[in-house]
Amino acid sequence: MVSVIDLQWLARYTVPSFRTFEVSPMDSVSVNRFRDNLKAFVEEAISNHTPLKVTRRSGEAFVVMSADDWEREQETLYVLQNSSLMRQLAESAATHTQGSGYAPKDEEVDEITRL
């Protein structure tokens, strides 16, 4: 489980190479409207990376999102729940800020960027 300290660090520290996201309310549609416009809603979820909440009359709901977005969410949850990985991120960010981290050689950078 991620400690409060790790989450506080994550909330206030931004590493330039990481993508940051603003949390906004999810759009919601009825299951009938979703069914009638299935293709358009699926295209929207995939192309704009916007999840869609689909609600039923009974109050139950489900979310439609692209498989890539779902996998990314799962990876993020895994990292946030892994205290060892969070510690490594915090240490890496600290050494980056201090300018004392590992600096790869030009050959190593070339090898990595060719992938």
C-alpha atoms as a printed R data frame, in Angstrom:
    type eleno elety resid chain resno       x      y       z
1   ATOM     1    CA   MET     A     1   0.000  0.000   0.000
2   ATOM     2    CA   VAL     A     2   1.257  3.499  -0.806
3   ATOM     3    CA   SER     A     3   1.981  5.612   2.232
4   ATOM     4    CA   VAL     A     4   0.523  9.068   2.773
5   ATOM     5    CA   ILE     A     5   4.022 10.529   2.400
6   ATOM     6    CA   ASP     A     6   4.428  8.943  -1.028
7   ATOM     7    CA   LEU     A     7   1.082 10.331  -2.202
8   ATOM     8    CA   GLN     A     8   1.865 13.768  -0.792
9   ATOM     9    CA   TRP     A     9   5.171 13.737  -2.662
10  ATOM    10    CA   LEU     A    10   3.457 12.659  -5.854
11  ATOM    11    CA   ALA     A    11   0.805 15.361  -5.497
12  ATOM    12    CA   ARG     A    12   3.319 18.199  -5.248
13  ATOM    13    CA   TYR     A    13   6.187 17.011  -7.434
14  ATOM    14    CA   THR     A    14   6.011 17.006 -11.219
15  ATOM    15    CA   VAL     A    15   8.717 15.362 -13.294
16  ATOM    16    CA   PRO     A    16   8.830 17.135 -16.691
17  ATOM    17    CA   SER     A    17   8.902 13.894 -18.671
18  ATOM    18    CA   PHE     A    18   5.747 12.566 -16.991
19  ATOM    19    CA   ARG     A    19   2.351 13.344 -18.479
20  ATOM    20    CA   THR     A    20   0.070 15.215 -16.132
21  ATOM    21    CA   PHE     A    21  -3.686 15.117 -16.273
22  ATOM    22    CA   GLU     A    22  -6.461 17.299 -14.989
23  ATOM    23    CA   VAL     A    23  -9.261 15.392 -13.346
24  ATOM    24    CA   SER     A    24 -12.623 16.405 -14.751
25  ATOM    25    CA   PRO     A    25 -16.100 14.978 -14.386
26  ATOM    26    CA   MET     A    26 -16.828 12.091 -16.711
27  ATOM    27    CA   ASP     A    27 -19.489 12.555 -19.377
28  ATOM    28    CA   SER     A    28 -22.542 10.399 -18.776
29  ATOM    29    CA   VAL     A    29 -25.228  9.037 -21.113
30  ATOM    30    CA   SER     A    30 -28.166  6.688 -20.762
31  ATOM    31    CA   VAL     A    31 -27.783  3.118 -21.942
32  ATOM    32    CA   ASN     A    32 -30.459  3.745 -24.600
33  ATOM    33    CA   ARG     A    33 -28.619  6.748 -26.045
34  ATOM    34    CA   PHE     A    34 -25.358  4.770 -25.896
35  ATOM    35    CA   ARG     A    35 -26.928  1.850 -27.776
36  ATOM    36    CA   ASP     A    36 -28.367  4.169 -30.446
37  ATOM    37    CA   ASN     A    37 -25.004  5.905 -30.990
38  ATOM    38    CA   LEU     A    38 -22.623  3.067 -30.151
39  ATOM    39    CA   LYS     A    39 -20.133  3.638 -32.967
40  ATOM    40    CA   ALA     A    40 -19.814  7.396 -32.332
41  ATOM    41    CA   PHE     A    41 -19.330  6.942 -28.577
42  ATOM    42    CA   VAL     A    42 -16.710  4.218 -29.052
43  ATOM    43    CA   GLU     A    43 -14.835  6.334 -31.594
44  ATOM    44    CA   GLU     A    44 -14.894  9.272 -29.170
45  ATOM    45    CA   ALA     A    45 -13.534  7.166 -26.314
46  ATOM    46    CA   ILE     A    46 -10.725  5.779 -28.458
47  ATOM    47    CA   SER     A    47  -9.675  8.870 -30.410
48  ATOM    48    CA   ASN     A    48 -10.012 11.482 -27.631
49  ATOM    49    CA   HIS     A    49  -9.052  9.235 -24.703
50  ATOM    50    CA   THR     A    50 -12.194 10.252 -22.847
51  ATOM    51    CA   PRO     A    51 -14.015  7.650 -20.766
52  ATOM    52    CA   LEU     A    52 -17.798  7.618 -20.880
53  ATOM    53    CA   LYS     A    53 -20.120  6.622 -18.043
54  ATOM    54    CA   VAL     A    54 -23.206  4.754 -19.277
55  ATOM    55    CA   THR     A    55 -26.097  4.620 -16.826
56  ATOM    56    CA   ARG     A    56 -29.055  2.280 -16.611
57  ATOM    57    CA   ARG     A    57 -32.505  3.121 -15.257
58  ATOM    58    CA   SER     A    58 -31.807  0.954 -12.239
59  ATOM    59    CA   GLY     A    59 -28.941  3.261 -11.327
60  ATOM    60    CA   GLU     A    60 -26.193  0.821 -12.223
61  ATOM    61    CA   ALA     A    61 -23.503  2.142 -14.524
62  ATOM    62    CA   PHE     A    62 -20.482  1.051 -16.511
63  ATOM    63    CA   VAL     A    63 -17.591  2.883 -18.112
64  ATOM    64    CA   VAL     A    64 -16.474  2.738 -21.737
65  ATOM    65    CA   MET     A    65 -12.828  3.539 -22.421
66  ATOM    66    CA   SER     A    66 -10.139  2.476 -24.867
67  ATOM    67    CA   ALA     A    67  -8.113 -0.629 -24.051
68  ATOM    68    CA   ASP     A    68  -4.899  1.438 -24.167
69  ATOM    69    CA   ASP     A    69  -6.290  3.878 -21.601
70  ATOM    70    CA   TRP     A    70  -7.436  1.020 -19.366
71  ATOM    71    CA   GLU     A    71  -3.991 -0.616 -19.500
72  ATOM    72    CA   ARG     A    72  -2.349  2.726 -18.675
73  ATOM    73    CA   GLU     A    73  -4.686  3.126 -15.692
74  ATOM    74    CA   GLN     A    74  -3.812 -0.357 -14.466
75  ATOM    75    CA   GLU     A    75  -0.078  0.373 -14.722
76  ATOM    76    CA   THR     A    76  -0.537  3.631 -12.809
77  ATOM    77    CA   LEU     A    77  -2.486  1.892 -10.054
78  ATOM    78    CA   TYR     A    78   0.205 -0.787  -9.808
79  ATOM    79    CA   VAL     A    79   2.950  1.818  -9.377
80  ATOM    80    CA   LEU     A    80   0.940  3.843  -6.841
81  ATOM    81    CA   GLN     A    81   0.254  0.731  -4.772
82  ATOM    82    CA   ASN     A    82   3.885 -0.436  -4.828
83  ATOM    83    CA   SER     A    83   5.821  1.340  -2.074
84  ATOM    84    CA   SER     A    84   9.156  0.162  -3.474
85  ATOM    85    CA   LEU     A    85   8.461  1.712  -6.889
86  ATOM    86    CA   MET     A    86   7.171  4.920  -5.291
87  ATOM    87    CA   ARG     A    87  10.368  5.132  -3.233
88  ATOM    88    CA   GLN     A    88  12.461  4.636  -6.381
89  ATOM    89    CA   LEU     A    89  10.503  7.411  -8.129
90  ATOM    90    CA   ALA     A    90  11.013  9.758  -5.176
91  ATOM    91    CA   GLU     A    91  14.748  9.008  -5.054
92  ATOM    92    CA   SER     A    92  15.088  9.439  -8.799
93  ATOM    93    CA   ALA     A    93  13.236 12.748  -8.740
94  ATOM    94    CA   ALA     A    94  15.439 13.971  -5.886
95  ATOM    95    CA   THR     A    95  18.686 13.093  -7.683
96  ATOM    96    CA   HIS     A    96  17.332 14.666 -10.879
97  ATOM    97    CA   THR     A    97  16.503 17.880  -9.019
98  ATOM    98    CA   GLN     A    98  19.956 17.925  -7.416
99  ATOM    99    CA   GLY     A    99  21.636 17.158 -10.728
100 ATOM   100    CA   SER     A   100  23.393 14.197  -9.140
101 ATOM   101    CA   GLY     A   101  21.657 11.370 -10.967
102 ATOM   102    CA   TYR     A   102  23.125  9.006 -13.520
103 ATOM   103    CA   ALA     A   103  23.967 10.629 -16.847
104 ATOM   104    CA   PRO     A   104  23.981  8.131 -19.718
105 ATOM   105    CA   LYS     A   105  26.758  8.218 -22.288
106 ATOM   106    CA   ASP     A   106  25.931  9.354 -25.819
107 ATOM   107    CA   GLU     A   107  26.090  5.752 -27.046
108 ATOM   108    CA   GLU     A   108  23.545  4.683 -24.437
109 ATOM   109    CA   VAL     A   109  21.180  7.504 -25.380
110 ATOM   110    CA   ASP     A   110  21.508  6.592 -29.052
111 ATOM   111    CA   GLU     A   111  20.729  2.955 -28.269
112 ATOM   112    CA   ILE     A   112  17.658  3.880 -26.230
113 ATOM   113    CA   THR     A   113  16.257  6.374 -28.739
114 ATOM   114    CA   ARG     A   114  16.611  3.975 -31.662
115 ATOM   115    CA   LEU     A   115  13.925  1.719 -30.180
